[in-house]
């Protein structure tokens, strides 16, 4: 069957439109995977940072003689807030996109 130039152009236009839709869909999937990987890495970094802070806090509590059931003294609370702020700043500097 012979196609006219107009029908060939229309078929080419349809093929290009389909290819563009597929490329957009593939791009959206790739972007979603990248965002998920970045979020997982950030969550892991925050968890490691908080665990390290907790270890430091426990060492300070022990050094100060604070018992298990006693609340943290004000100095420890301030130190913990400062360490968390510094951890978040460090994560931000190393490239976090949040």
Order of alpha helices (4+ residues) and beta strands (2+ residues): alpha-alpha
